[in-house]
Amino acid sequence: MKQYILLITTVLISTFAFSQNQERLSVHYFDIPESLEAELMEFNKKLNQEIENAGFGKNFYKIYKVKADNKAKMYNYFQISSYTSDKHYEMTHDVSDQYNKLLDEFWSSDVAKEFDKNRIYRKVYRIDNWPIDKDALSWITFSIA
């Protein structure tokens, strides 16, 4: 009976711990001609305003660029946004009709063609942020064995 209770407890704790969404980032590495940089930044400003109006804070999407003296041939720009969970990501991408209109306009623009040409996009998850350390569950496995 004790082993049965421990097994159920292990399953419940594991289910809860690993079903939780965890902190993540969306990152885009890309290049655009400098002649389109101002247009990209203006779009980013408008998109950030929509996100702010929806209550998600200022400067949600951040864009970085390598310094002029950097010798990199590709991926001189980097866009990043931070989310507390996958649910948070979904919420910030379903903000308003104006937000959707801005995205549609962007993806049909010359900037988007350049942005998407060699873009690398990744959803990355924080690896030291698990709700329960797997080693913390080892005593349960040991007790059952």
C-alpha positions as CSV (number, residue, x, y, z in Angstrom):
1,M,0.0,0.0,0.0
2,K,2.9,2.4,0.9
3,Q,4.5,1.8,-2.5
4,Y,1.1,2.5,-4.2
5,I,0.7,5.8,-2.4
6,L,4.3,6.8,-3.2
7,L,3.8,5.9,-6.9
8,I,0.6,8.0,-7.1
9,T,2.4,10.9,-5.4
10,T,5.3,10.6,-7.8
11,V,2.9,10.7,-10.8
12,L,1.0,13.7,-9.4
13,I,4.1,15.7,-8.6
14,S,5.7,14.9,-11.9
15,T,2.5,15.7,-13.9
16,F,2.2,19.1,-12.1
17,A,5.9,19.9,-12.3
18,F,6.4,19.1,-15.9
19,S,3.1,20.4,-17.2
20,Q,3.9,23.9,-16.1
21,N,4.9,26.3,-18.9
22,Q,8.3,27.8,-18.3
23,E,10.0,31.1,-19.1
24,R,11.0,31.4,-22.8
25,L,12.3,33.8,-25.3
26,S,11.6,34.3,-29.0
27,V,14.8,35.2,-30.9
28,H,15.2,36.2,-34.5
29,Y,18.7,36.6,-36.1
30,F,18.4,38.5,-39.4
31,D,19.9,41.0,-41.8
32,I,18.3,43.9,-43.6
33,P,19.9,46.6,-45.7
34,E,20.6,49.8,-43.6
35,S,18.3,51.7,-46.0
36,L,15.4,49.7,-44.5
37,E,16.4,50.0,-40.8
38,A,14.4,53.1,-40.1
39,E,11.2,51.4,-41.6
40,L,11.8,48.3,-39.4
41,M,12.3,50.4,-36.3
42,E,9.1,52.4,-37.0
43,F,7.1,49.1,-37.4
44,N,8.6,47.8,-34.2
45,K,7.6,51.0,-32.4
46,K,4.0,50.7,-33.6
47,L,3.9,47.0,-32.6
48,N,5.3,47.8,-29.2
49,Q,2.7,50.5,-28.8
50,E,-0.1,47.9,-29.4
51,I,1.4,45.5,-26.9
52,E,1.7,48.3,-24.4
53,N,-1.9,49.4,-25.0
54,A,-3.0,45.8,-24.3
55,G,-1.2,45.9,-20.9
56,F,1.9,43.9,-21.6
57,G,4.5,46.6,-20.8
58,K,6.8,48.9,-22.8
59,N,9.3,47.9,-25.4
60,F,8.2,44.3,-25.6
61,Y,10.1,43.6,-28.8
62,K,13.7,44.7,-28.7
63,I,16.0,44.9,-31.7
64,Y,19.8,44.9,-31.4
65,K,22.5,45.5,-34.0
66,V,26.2,44.7,-34.0
67,K,28.6,47.6,-33.9
68,A,29.9,49.0,-37.2
69,D,33.4,47.7,-36.6
70,N,32.1,44.1,-36.2
71,K,33.4,41.8,-38.9
72,A,30.3,39.6,-39.0
73,K,29.0,38.9,-42.5
74,M,25.6,37.7,-41.5
75,Y,23.1,38.1,-38.7
76,N,23.9,41.6,-37.8
77,Y,20.5,42.1,-36.2
78,F,18.8,40.4,-33.4
79,Q,15.2,40.7,-32.2
80,I,14.2,39.3,-28.8
81,S,11.0,39.1,-26.8
82,S,10.5,37.5,-23.4
83,Y,7.5,35.4,-22.1
84,T,6.7,33.9,-18.8
85,S,5.1,30.9,-20.5
86,D,3.7,29.6,-23.8
87,K,0.3,31.0,-22.7
88,H,1.8,34.4,-22.2
89,Y,3.2,34.1,-25.8
90,E,-0.2,33.3,-27.1
91,M,-1.8,36.2,-25.2
92,T,0.7,38.7,-26.7
93,H,0.0,37.5,-30.2
94,D,-3.8,37.9,-29.9
95,V,-3.9,41.5,-28.8
96,S,-6.1,43.5,-31.2
97,D,-7.3,43.9,-34.7
98,Q,-4.9,46.8,-35.1
99,Y,-2.0,44.5,-34.0
100,N,-3.1,41.9,-36.6
101,K,-3.4,44.6,-39.3
102,L,0.2,45.8,-38.5
103,L,1.5,42.3,-38.8
104,D,-0.3,41.8,-42.2
105,E,1.2,45.1,-43.4
106,F,4.6,44.1,-42.3
107,W,4.7,40.7,-43.9
108,S,3.6,42.2,-47.2
109,S,6.4,44.9,-47.1
110,D,9.9,45.0,-48.6
111,V,11.3,45.1,-45.1
112,A,9.7,41.7,-44.3
113,K,11.1,40.2,-47.5
114,E,14.6,41.2,-46.4
115,F,13.9,40.3,-42.8
116,D,12.8,36.8,-43.7
117,K,15.4,36.1,-46.4
118,N,18.0,34.4,-44.1
119,R,16.3,34.7,-40.8
120,I,16.8,32.2,-38.0
121,Y,14.0,32.0,-35.5
122,R,14.1,30.1,-32.3
123,K,11.8,29.6,-29.3
124,V,14.3,29.0,-26.5
125,Y,13.4,27.9,-23.0
126,R,15.3,28.6,-19.8
127,I,17.0,25.4,-18.8
128,D,17.6,26.3,-15.1
129,N,14.0,27.1,-14.4
130,W,12.3,23.8,-14.0
131,P,9.7,23.9,-11.2
132,I,11.1,20.9,-9.5
133,D,14.7,19.7,-9.9
134,K,14.6,16.1,-11.1
135,D,17.1,15.2,-8.4
136,A,14.6,16.3,-5.9
137,L,12.3,13.5,-7.0
138,S,15.0,10.8,-6.7
139,W,14.0,10.0,-3.1
140,I,10.6,8.9,-4.3
141,T,12.0,6.6,-6.8
142,F,14.4,5.2,-4.2
143,S,11.6,4.7,-1.7
144,I,9.5,2.7,-4.2
145,A,12.4,0.5,-5.2
